[in-house]
Every structure is written in C-alpha cells, then in structure tokens.
C-alpha cells in the first residue's frame, strides 16, 4: 500500500512542478554567474501562459504557450551547460537526449504496435462502430506510410522526395496540433473547482436499452455526486445537480430523467435534482442548462461546474465558453484502454471546429512543396 502511495506521489503534478522549479532556479543561478539573461525567454513564455490560463483556461493556445515554455527552457539548459559544463545539467540533458533518441528510432514502431494492441482490446470490449476503430485506422495509415517511406522514398528522384515530404510536413503539422491539444487537455484535468458551487451540470451521453444509464454515463453522475457530498461536508451547502440530456429516437425517456433516477438510487434527494430534457449535443447541453440556471436563480450570479468523462473535459469546456457559461469541469476516470480512441475522437472534433484554418495551413504547406518540387525537377 505504501509503495503504491509513493508511486502515486512520484507521478503527481506537484512532484513535476517542484522538480521543474528546482532546475529552473538552478539554471538561473548558473546563468547569473556567467552574466547572461537568456532565462528571460522561458520566463516570458511561462508568464504569458499563466496570464492567459488565469484569464481563460479553455483555450487551445494555452497548450502551445506551455510547450513553448518547455522548449525554450530546454534550449536554455543546453546553452548554460555549454557555457558552464555543469555536471548536473549534463545528467539532465543526457536523460532528455536518450529519451528523444529512443523516441526517434523506436517511437514510430512502438506507437504502431501500441495502436494495434489497443484496437484489439477495444474490438473485444466495445461495439464495432467507426468511432471505436480510430486507433486501428491510424495504425493502418501509419503502417502504410512507414512502409512506403522505408521501401520507396530512397528510390524517388529529388523532386519526388520533395513532393512526398509535403505529406510528412502536413502530418507533422497535425502532430503539433495534437500535442498541444493533449497538453492543455492534461493540464485542464488538474483544475479543481472550489466547493462553493450552486449547480453541477451532468452531461448526458446516451442510454442503453432505451432507458438504462450505461457505465460511462454512470461515472459522470457518480463524479458529480462525489463533489456534491464533498461540498456538503465542507460547507453544509449542497449544490443542485442539473441532469442534461434529451430523448433520442431509440430511447423511451429523456436521458436526464434516467440520470435523475440513477442519482436518486445513489441517495441524492429528488429536491436537489433539476432536469434539462431538450438537448441533443454538448453545446445544447450547455446552452439549455444555462437557461434553466438563469431562470432558477432569477438571473442572479451563481457558481456552476459541469461533470463529464476526463477525455471529454476540455472540449466540453470549449462548448461552455461558446454558450457564454462561466463553468469549468470535473472529469470522471475512464478505462485506460478506451482513452486513445476517445482522445482521437476528441481531437478530430477539435480539428473540425477550426477546419478552415487547418485546410489553409495544409494547402500552404502542399503548395510550397509543389513549387519546390517543380523547381527541383526543372533545374536539377
């Protein structure tokens, strides 16, 4: 038990925060000794990230700013090491370089192997819908790309290699977008709303057999109930649970009504439960729930949060912002095997929300490489 607690503490956010702070201060002191001020660059990115994040947590740019801070901090440590030859920095850089080297040489093969394994597990445990086949489709696509690159790219003429590189660059661009999305999604997981809420919106996700709450939705309700009891214990004031979800064509009652019955069975008084029965998607969950809270509170200011699964937390926060609802979320844990597929689905949805921007960037990359390919074909 103690070993398990120590392992959990080792991987806690506080451990990484304090470790990162120590190395930043250590690098700063070394840089003061050599009389340079490059530390101001990562400090500026960190300050900008903290400022934007404090103003609005639900922005994708927060992931980019945090990663720019990490990148500039790594470059700073390399510069300071080259100037001081400090052994502690050398040790840290060796760990980073070793990790990046292993990722470079084995990462693609390891990723493809993991994706196939995950696809097999999901195939056995979940329905065979297209949304549950995303890891398999990604694995097949990466396998084809890696096979083509390994066996044919070296035999391509220079202009053909440049043309093929446009595909790699577009994939690289979307990898950066994905990495930034995962970064802010993970950071947003550690947001802990204060125990002073008036409402907890529980987002619906469909019923099974037309009237039963499935395990995934049950976790959302249980997470809200957990917060309900914690706040009641600390403040003696219970928030209202607002169940949000309409009735699908294959359902015999609205999702929110089934969710209400589930919560009552878990011991929540019926008087502490409100229902929203019209919504068909997450944006409508937020929009219609806001109307109910506005009416129930006589348009007075109130505090609200929402409960959903952890993989859905950040995108749900974006929809809350779109509905002009100032509410952060709490995320229920999801089985590990389900997370890769779920995060891929969330990423695709995030990309589609800004599809015009991504189409323009991809078109510019491909156009530039086509021009380069023509010039190479014409003059070389």
Secondary structure as a PSIPRED ss2 file (coil, helix, strand):
# PSIPRED VFORMAT (PSIPRED V4.0)

   1 X C   1.000  0.000  0.000
   2 X H   0.000  1.000  0.000
   3 X H   0.000  1.000  0.000
   4 X H   0.000  1.000  0.000
   5 X H   0.000  1.000  0.000
   6 X H   0.000  1.000  0.000
   7 X H   0.000  1.000  0.000
   8 X H   0.000  1.000  0.000
   9 X H   0.000  1.000  0.000
  10 X H   0.000  1.000  0.000
  11 X C   1.000  0.000  0.000
  12 X C   1.000  0.000  0.000
  13 X H   0.000  1.000  0.000
  14 X H   0.000  1.000  0.000
  15 X H   0.000  1.000  0.000
  16 X H   0.000  1.000  0.000
  17 X H   0.000  1.000  0.000
  18 X H   0.000  1.000  0.000
  19 X H   0.000  1.000  0.000
  20 X H   0.000  1.000  0.000
  21 X H   0.000  1.000  0.000
  22 X H   0.000  1.000  0.000
  23 X H   0.000  1.000  0.000
  24 X H   0.000  1.000  0.000
  25 X H   0.000  1.000  0.000
  26 X H   0.000  1.000  0.000
  27 X H   0.000  1.000  0.000
  28 X H   0.000  1.000  0.000
  29 X H   0.000  1.000  0.000
  30 X H   0.000  1.000  0.000
  31 X H   0.000  1.000  0.000
  32 X H   0.000  1.000  0.000
  33 X H   0.000  1.000  0.000
  34 X H   0.000  1.000  0.000
  35 X C   1.000  0.000  0.000
  36 X C   1.000  0.000  0.000
  37 X C   1.000  0.000  0.000
  38 X C   1.000  0.000  0.000
  39 X H   0.000  1.000  0.000
  40 X H   0.000  1.000  0.000
  41 X H   0.000  1.000  0.000
  42 X H   0.000  1.000  0.000
  43 X H   0.000  1.000  0.000
  44 X H   0.000  1.000  0.000
  45 X H   0.000  1.000  0.000
  46 X H   0.000  1.000  0.000
  47 X H   0.000  1.000  0.000
  48 X H   0.000  1.000  0.000
  49 X H   0.000  1.000  0.000
  50 X H   0.000  1.000  0.000
  51 X H   0.000  1.000  0.000
  52 X H   0.000  1.000  0.000
  53 X H   0.000  1.000  0.000
  54 X H   0.000  1.000  0.000
  55 X H   0.000  1.000  0.000
  56 X C   1.000  0.000  0.000
  57 X C   1.000  0.000  0.000
  58 X C   1.000  0.000  0.000
  59 X C   1.000  0.000  0.000
  60 X C   1.000  0.000  0.000
  61 X H   0.000  1.000  0.000
  62 X H   0.000  1.000  0.000
  63 X H   0.000  1.000  0.000
  64 X H   0.000  1.000  0.000
  65 X H   0.000  1.000  0.000
  66 X H   0.000  1.000  0.000
  67 X H   0.000  1.000  0.000
  68 X H   0.000  1.000  0.000
  69 X H   0.000  1.000  0.000
  70 X H   0.000  1.000  0.000
  71 X H   0.000  1.000  0.000
  72 X H   0.000  1.000  0.000
  73 X H   0.000  1.000  0.000
  74 X H   0.000  1.000  0.000
  75 X H   0.000  1.000  0.000
  76 X H   0.000  1.000  0.000
  77 X H   0.000  1.000  0.000
  78 X H   0.000  1.000  0.000
  79 X H   0.000  1.000  0.000
  80 X H   0.000  1.000  0.000
  81 X H   0.000  1.000  0.000
  82 X H   0.000  1.000  0.000
  83 X H   0.000  1.000  0.000
  84 X H   0.000  1.000  0.000
  85 X C   1.000  0.000  0.000
  86 X C   1.000  0.000  0.000
  87 X H   0.000  1.000  0.000
  88 X H   0.000  1.000  0.000
  89 X H   0.000  1.000  0.000
  90 X H   0.000  1.000  0.000
  91 X H   0.000  1.000  0.000
  92 X H   0.000  1.000  0.000
  93 X H   0.000  1.000  0.000
  94 X H   0.000  1.000  0.000
  95 X H   0.000  1.000  0.000
  96 X H   0.000  1.000  0.000
  97 X H   0.000  1.000  0.000
  98 X H   0.000  1.000  0.000
  99 X H   0.000  1.000  0.000
 100 X H   0.000  1.000  0.000
 101 X H   0.000  1.000  0.000
 102 X H   0.000  1.000  0.000
 103 X H   0.000  1.000  0.000
 104 X H   0.000  1.000  0.000
 105 X H   0.000  1.000  0.000
 106 X H   0.000  1.000  0.000
 107 X H   0.000  1.000  0.000
 108 X H   0.000  1.000  0.000
 109 X H   0.000  1.000  0.000
 110 X H   0.000  1.000  0.000
 111 X H   0.000  1.000  0.000
 112 X H   0.000  1.000  0.000
 113 X H   0.000  1.000  0.000
 114 X H   0.000  1.000  0.000
 115 X H   0.000  1.000  0.000
 116 X H   0.000  1.000  0.000
 117 X H   0.000  1.000  0.000
 118 X H   0.000  1.000  0.000
 119 X H   0.000  1.000  0.000
 120 X H   0.000  1.000  0.000
 121 X H   0.000  1.000  0.000
 122 X H   0.000  1.000  0.000
 123 X H   0.000  1.000  0.000
 124 X H   0.000  1.000  0.000
 125 X H   0.000  1.000  0.000
 126 X C   1.000  0.000  0.000
 127 X C   1.000  0.000  0.000
 128 X C   1.000  0.000  0.000
 129 X C   1.000  0.000  0.000
 130 X H   0.000  1.000  0.000
 131 X H   0.000  1.000  0.000
 132 X H   0.000  1.000  0.000
 133 X H   0.000  1.000  0.000
 134 X H   0.000  1.000  0.000
 135 X H   0.000  1.000  0.000
 136 X H   0.000  1.000  0.000
 137 X H   0.000  1.000  0.000
 138 X H   0.000  1.000  0.000
 139 X H   0.000  1.000  0.000
 140 X H   0.000  1.000  0.000
 141 X H   0.000  1.000  0.000
 142 X H   0.000  1.000  0.000
 143 X H   0.000  1.000  0.000
 144 X H   0.000  1.000  0.000
 145 X H   0.000  1.000  0.000
 146 X H   0.000  1.000  0.000
 147 X H   0.000  1.000  0.000
 148 X H   0.000  1.000  0.000
 149 X H   0.000  1.000  0.000
 150 X H   0.000  1.000  0.000
 151 X H   0.000  1.000  0.000
 152 X C   1.000  0.000  0.000
 153 X H   0.000  1.000  0.000
 154 X H   0.000  1.000  0.000
 155 X H   0.000  1.000  0.000
 156 X C   1.000  0.000  0.000
 157 X C   1.000  0.000  0.000
 158 X H   0.000  1.000  0.000
 159 X H   0.000  1.000  0.000
 160 X H   0.000  1.000  0.000
 161 X H   0.000  1.000  0.000
 162 X H   0.000  1.000  0.000
 163 X H   0.000  1.000  0.000
 164 X H   0.000  1.000  0.000
 165 X H   0.000  1.000  0.000
 166 X H   0.000  1.000  0.000
 167 X H   0.000  1.000  0.000
 168 X H   0.000  1.000  0.000
 169 X H   0.000  1.000  0.000
 170 X H   0.000  1.000  0.000
 171 X H   0.000  1.000  0.000
 172 X H   0.000  1.000  0.000
 173 X H   0.000  1.000  0.000
 174 X H   0.000  1.000  0.000
 175 X H   0.000  1.000  0.000
 176 X H   0.000  1.000  0.000
 177 X H   0.000  1.000  0.000
 178 X H   0.000  1.000  0.000
 179 X H   0.000  1.000  0.000
 180 X H   0.000  1.000  0.000
 181 X H   0.000  1.000  0.000
 182 X H   0.000  1.000  0.000
 183 X H   0.000  1.000  0.000
 184 X H   0.000  1.000  0.000
 185 X H   0.000  1.000  0.000
 186 X H   0.000  1.000  0.000
 187 X H   0.000  1.000  0.000
 188 X H   0.000  1.000  0.000
 189 X H   0.000  1.000  0.000
 190 X C   1.000  0.000  0.000
 191 X C   1.000  0.000  0.000
 192 X C   1.000  0.000  0.000
 193 X C   1.000  0.000  0.000
 194 X C   1.000  0.000  0.000
 195 X C   1.000  0.000  0.000
 196 X C   1.000  0.000  0.000
 197 X C   1.000  0.000  0.000
 198 X C   1.000  0.000  0.000
 199 X E   0.000  0.000  1.000
 200 X E   0.000  0.000  1.000
 201 X E   0.000  0.000  1.000
 202 X E   0.000  0.000  1.000
 203 X E   0.000  0.000  1.000
 204 X C   1.000  0.000  0.000
 205 X C   1.000  0.000  0.000
 206 X C   1.000  0.000  0.000
 207 X E   0.000  0.000  1.000
 208 X E   0.000  0.000  1.000
 209 X C   1.000  0.000  0.000
 210 X C   1.000  0.000  0.000
 211 X C   1.000  0.000  0.000
 212 X E   0.000  0.000  1.000
 213 X E   0.000  0.000  1.000
 214 X C   1.000  0.000  0.000
 215 X H   0.000  1.000  0.000
 216 X H   0.000  1.000  0.000
 217 X H   0.000  1.000  0.000
 218 X H   0.000  1.000  0.000
 219 X H   0.000  1.000  0.000
 220 X H   0.000  1.000  0.000
 221 X H   0.000  1.000  0.000
 222 X H   0.000  1.000  0.000
 223 X H   0.000  1.000  0.000
 224 X H   0.000  1.000  0.000
 225 X H   0.000  1.000  0.000
 226 X H   0.000  1.000  0.000
 227 X H   0.000  1.000  0.000
 228 X H   0.000  1.000  0.000
 229 X H   0.000  1.000  0.000
 230 X H   0.000  1.000  0.000
 231 X H   0.000  1.000  0.000
 232 X H   0.000  1.000  0.000
 233 X H   0.000  1.000  0.000
 234 X H   0.000  1.000  0.000
 235 X H   0.000  1.000  0.000
 236 X C   1.000  0.000  0.000
 237 X C   1.000  0.000  0.000
 238 X C   1.000  0.000  0.000
 239 X C   1.000  0.000  0.000
 240 X E   0.000  0.000  1.000
 241 X E   0.000  0.000  1.000
 242 X E   0.000  0.000  1.000
 243 X E   0.000  0.000  1.000
 244 X E   0.000  0.000  1.000
 245 X C   1.000  0.000  0.000
 246 X C   1.000  0.000  0.000
 247 X C   1.000  0.000  0.000
 248 X C   1.000  0.000  0.000
 249 X C   1.000  0.000  0.000
 250 X C   1.000  0.000  0.000
 251 X C   1.000  0.000  0.000
 252 X C   1.000  0.000  0.000
 253 X C   1.000  0.000  0.000
 254 X C   1.000  0.000  0.000
 255 X H   0.000  1.000  0.000
 256 X H   0.000  1.000  0.000
 257 X H   0.000  1.000  0.000
 258 X H   0.000  1.000  0.000
 259 X H   0.000  1.000  0.000
 260 X H   0.000  1.000  0.000
 261 X H   0.000  1.000  0.000
 262 X H   0.000  1.000  0.000
 263 X H   0.000  1.000  0.000
 264 X H   0.000  1.000  0.000
 265 X H   0.000  1.000  0.000
 266 X C   1.000  0.000  0.000
 267 X C   1.000  0.000  0.000
 268 X C   1.000  0.000  0.000
 269 X C   1.000  0.000  0.000
 270 X H   0.000  1.000  0.000
 271 X H   0.000  1.000  0.000
 272 X H   0.000  1.000  0.000
 273 X E   0.000  0.000  1.000
 274 X E   0.000  0.000  1.000
 275 X E   0.000  0.000  1.000
 276 X E   0.000  0.000  1.000
 277 X C   1.000  0.000  0.000
 278 X C   1.000  0.000  0.000
 279 X C   1.000  0.000  0.000
 280 X C   1.000  0.000  0.000
 281 X C   1.000  0.000  0.000
 282 X H   0.000  1.000  0.000
 283 X H   0.000  1.000  0.000
 284 X H   0.000  1.000  0.000
 285 X H   0.000  1.000  0.000
 286 X H   0.000  1.000  0.000
 287 X H   0.000  1.000  0.000
 288 X H   0.000  1.000  0.000
 289 X H   0.000  1.000  0.000
 290 X H   0.000  1.000  0.000
 291 X H   0.000  1.000  0.000
 292 X H   0.000  1.000  0.000
 293 X H   0.000  1.000  0.000
 294 X H   0.000  1.000  0.000
 295 X H   0.000  1.000  0.000
 296 X H   0.000  1.000  0.000
 297 X C   1.000  0.000  0.000
 298 X C   1.000  0.000  0.000
 299 X C   1.000  0.000  0.000
 300 X C   1.000  0.000  0.000
 301 X C   1.000  0.000  0.000
 302 X C   1.000  0.000  0.000
 303 X C   1.000  0.000  0.000
 304 X E   0.000  0.000  1.000
 305 X E   0.000  0.000  1.000
 306 X E   0.000  0.000  1.000
 307 X E   0.000  0.000  1.000
 308 X E   0.000  0.000  1.000
 309 X E   0.000  0.000  1.000
 310 X H   0.000  1.000  0.000
 311 X H   0.000  1.000  0.000
 312 X H   0.000  1.000  0.000
 313 X H   0.000  1.000  0.000
 314 X H   0.000  1.000  0.000
 315 X H   0.000  1.000  0.000
 316 X H   0.000  1.000  0.000
 317 X H   0.000  1.000  0.000
 318 X H   0.000  1.000  0.000
 319 X H   0.000  1.000  0.000
 320 X H   0.000  1.000  0.000
 321 X H   0.000  1.000  0.000
 322 X H   0.000  1.000  0.000
 323 X C   1.000  0.000  0.000
 324 X C   1.000  0.000  0.000
 325 X C   1.000  0.000  0.000
 326 X C   1.000  0.000  0.000
 327 X E   0.000  0.000  1.000
 328 X E   0.000  0.000  1.000
 329 X E   0.000  0.000  1.000
 330 X E   0.000  0.000  1.000
 331 X E   0.000  0.000  1.000
 332 X E   0.000  0.000  1.000
 333 X C   1.000  0.000  0.000
 334 X C   1.000  0.000  0.000
 335 X C   1.000  0.000  0.000
 336 X H   0.000  1.000  0.000
 337 X H   0.000  1.000  0.000
 338 X H   0.000  1.000  0.000
 339 X H   0.000  1.000  0.000
 340 X H   0.000  1.000  0.000
 341 X H   0.000  1.000  0.000
 342 X H   0.000  1.000  0.000
 343 X H   0.000  1.000  0.000
 344 X H   0.000  1.000  0.000
 345 X H   0.000  1.000  0.000
 346 X H   0.000  1.000  0.000
 347 X H   0.000  1.000  0.000
 348 X H   0.000  1.000  0.000
 349 X H   0.000  1.000  0.000
 350 X H   0.000  1.000  0.000
 351 X H   0.000  1.000  0.000
 352 X H   0.000  1.000  0.000
 353 X H   0.000  1.000  0.000
 354 X C   1.000  0.000  0.000
 355 X H   0.000  1.000  0.000
 356 X H   0.000  1.000  0.000
 357 X H   0.000  1.000  0.000
 358 X H   0.000  1.000  0.000
 359 X H   0.000  1.000  0.000
 360 X H   0.000  1.000  0.000
 361 X H   0.000  1.000  0.000
 362 X H   0.000  1.000  0.000
 363 X H   0.000  1.000  0.000
 364 X H   0.000  1.000  0.000
 365 X H   0.000  1.000  0.000
 366 X H   0.000  1.000  0.000
 367 X H   0.000  1.000  0.000
 368 X H   0.000  1.000  0.000
 369 X H   0.000  1.000  0.000
 370 X H   0.000  1.000  0.000
 371 X H   0.000  1.000  0.000
 372 X H   0.000  1.000  0.000
 373 X H   0.000  1.000  0.000
 374 X H   0.000  1.000  0.000
 375 X H   0.000  1.000  0.000
 376 X H   0.000  1.000  0.000
 377 X H   0.000  1.000  0.000
 378 X H   0.000  1.000  0.000
 379 X H   0.000  1.000  0.000
 380 X C   1.000  0.000  0.000
